[in-house]
């Protein structure tokens, strides 16, 4: 469906934890793997329902990162990101995951107790590789209840953070919210050690690490959203005409470091052509015209657009490596993936020096 699913390496760590936990109880490695699979299924149930809710709201997703405590969405365009930040969407998405897990737990419990009145649903421990059917019920229930805790990045924590952001107008979460999430995570780890429950300690660890992962994404987004295209665009660049031959284009390639070239007819942008594509066409088909090999899959930015919005466009457009910047119909600059990091680094140094001069 065009959405990438990525499994974080924390899930690999969880495999080892489940296997060691099973062996410590006298169980087999296979039982530990089965327990891990039940946790993965619980996360899959939660995220599948959240994806359906996102589709119902018309949100376009680029990727979903799966962690043992749930998933994190990466949106395909700025419009979806903005829609996801509205109060109604946030609340329904936050409720979808816990409701899905708790409903699944109830259905499993009803099925198992209905099949056998003697089924030990309430026996301790609730989650163990030695009783996988009982564990399947309680893993679903625990994951649902877990996200009702006000610990970021759990669902209730995200809502608390969003409420603070909307009321204060600040992008970063308050220190109190962040400390609350850390306290809950550390408390869960400590309780897990006290009860000799490695799975409970792991939950606290995953909450702590999940918050760091999401915070890095929020910090990166806040930085790129503060940079305008006119601040990082290249203003010294070459352009090609659709009527240029490929040999003419190759001569341009020799005298510039550009990998991608805007193709303009008069003042109108009509396509983009890549250096590698020029070379491959010359080798395979001989000389021809730029018009025959240029791509018409491009987007145009304005000087006042934020870099964050443009990065989302680049990542949403498969193979998109160059975005021209236009003022009216005139191309005044280009932003390419090739030199974006260099431009950002130089801009950061410029701003640092300007702050030092202002403080003197």
Helices and strands as residue ranges (DSSP letters): E 4-7, H 10-24, H 29-56, E 61-67, E 70-75, H 78-84, H 87-115, H 132-146, H 155-168, H 175-194, H 198-224, H 229-232, E 239-240, H 246-254, E 260-265, E 268-274, H 275-285, H 290-293, E 300-301, H 307-316, E 322-327, E 330-336, H 337-359
